[in-house]
Amino acid sequence: MRLALIPVFAILVATNHDGWALFVVAFSSLSDWADGFIARKFNQVSELGKSLDPIADRCFIFVTLVVLVVRDIVPLWLLGLVFLRDVVMLILVSLIARRGHKPMAVTFVGKAATLCLLVAFPLYLVSGLSIVSPSVAQIVTVVAWCFAIAGVILYWASCLQYLAQGRQLLTGSELAQDNSIATEDSPRA
């Protein structure tokens, strides 16, 4: 559902329909949460779902940043930092897949980074709504920047974690994917 709504969101933001774009973000986020909750509750988690969820996040983040840059809401360097990290990750994931390894598990830092970015972007839109007073808009913009900067820092921190995990996989290290040492009594990740 979320992947299908990305172009709808992009068109709404590009055409200055920020209120409707926020509605799409809210609906998309709620449906994504419900999908994950139901999958976990009824033990219906699939490998496809685990693979598509991060892809949907990356696509949404990238498309949103492009539209926000085009509208001159955020600077190009923010898009550049996020895009560069995703290129590094794409190369790493490709190398790991080429060696026949399963995808790495998403880390807490990676989830926190994504959450920060996914909170920042709607806040930028909220600050531009005509129903928001200028003083509230300034506060919302500052909060959006706090989330965006924290998100980028965490995004790169998670990249370093994934690079370390990827190095272990590619060099044949015996460390488990969660960075803990697997013992004879503990199962390997």
Buried (B, 14 or more C-beta within 10 A) or exposed (E): EBEEBBEBBBBBBBEEBBEBBBEBBEBBBEEBEEBEEEBEEEEEEEEEEBEBBBEBBBBBBBBBBBBBBBBEBBEEEBBEBBBEBBEBBEEBBEEBEEEEBEEBEBBEBBBBBBBBBBBBBBBBBBBBEEEBEEEEBEEBBEBBBBBBEBBBBBBBBBBEBBEEBBEBBBEEEEBBBEEEEBEEEEEEB
